[in-house]
């Protein structure tokens, strides 16, 4: 049996007499024997073994300490543990000696099965991770996925960026070229399902469209989304309609955007995203009554969908409703890495006299390291001023100035800081 010992003061672990340094108690990775916010998930890995039965080569994507990979290795001929963290790999190499431990799947045997457990909620782009995995899988290969279940009043611990609803995981799988074949858990702390890789050019077209959008090539994106819309799979048709709607919205064509969102809703009336987007569009058009109805329907379909809660918050604020702050708080909890959402919540919380809650949300948003311009710095400066932390406020204002020295909001902010000094 593997023997483990820890010296928390020096952040080292002893695995069968071999020291591993820089072990840290965080939400990112769990180490057996060391209490931390990250769960070990033994039960989920045992379920993965059942769902991937018969697979010869299994990738454990985001393997962390290797605890789960060791469980997989008891049932599968070849297990490859993939994790970008060097310390985790060093630990996994000793904890799971029968497992191949690598930083990426490059140059590794192609899998016919994979496990992704408590990983998609941490990465910047879950779609990119799943899509890259799909490119390494043959048609029909199975993937066991387990992710934290979202709920409206959640408090995520960094580096967790998001939790998932059933519809969110299904939509993500569809877009990346998979189909959900079984749900082993639809309630509780974690959602768990088995995906199968499907052969469909529509998934590749969705990816190409997204890349074209990022490059500013709207026509290429349109052509890709039209190709995806011709897919025989209903899930990809829905994702293509949503992507086309987003394209039209970016091109400031509200009518075509509305039509595409309605098309997505017709394809899948249980998905909250089309209704949430329509609610925001109608709010911009000042049709608050209809917008409110769509937002309510979206939230009713999935209370833990961030987009639905944002739509509700936007509608309530437009209607000058007193409970818009609560909706913004829920939206901020569901999307803690989205600086625009968090900044809006913090601004309203500050206006309501709750500078402490505003500061907590802003600090959490900044911990993800995203650089979305000066907006977050501006709100954070005002929160710090309200808390009497003038020196910290001045430093935050200087960061805003460095990002956008000529922005009118930054100029006004600097005047506020000078007046408070």
Secondary structure as UniProt FT lines:
FT   STRAND          4..7
FT   TURN            8..11
FT   STRAND          12..15
FT   TURN            16..17
FT   STRAND          18..21
FT   TURN            32..33
FT   HELIX           42..51
FT   TURN            52..54
FT   STRAND          57..61
FT   TURN            64..65
FT   HELIX           67..73
FT   TURN            74..75
FT   STRAND          78..82
FT   HELIX           86..95
FT   TURN            97..98
FT   STRAND          100..102
FT   TURN            106..107
FT   STRAND          113..117
FT   TURN            120..122
FT   HELIX           126..135
FT   TURN            139..140
FT   STRAND          142..149
FT   TURN            152..153
FT   TURN            158..159
FT   HELIX           166..176
FT   STRAND          178..185
FT   STRAND          190..197
FT   HELIX           201..214
FT   TURN            215..216
FT   HELIX           218..229
FT   HELIX           234..250
FT   TURN            251..252
FT   HELIX           254..267
FT   TURN            269..270
FT   HELIX           272..284
FT   TURN            285..286
FT   HELIX           288..301
FT   TURN            303..304
FT   HELIX           306..318
FT   TURN            319..320
FT   TURN            322..323
FT   HELIX           324..334
FT   TURN            335..337
FT   HELIX           339..351
FT   TURN            352..353
FT   HELIX           355..366
FT   TURN            367..368
FT   HELIX           375..386
FT   TURN            387..388
FT   HELIX           390..403
FT   TURN            405..406
FT   HELIX           408..420
//
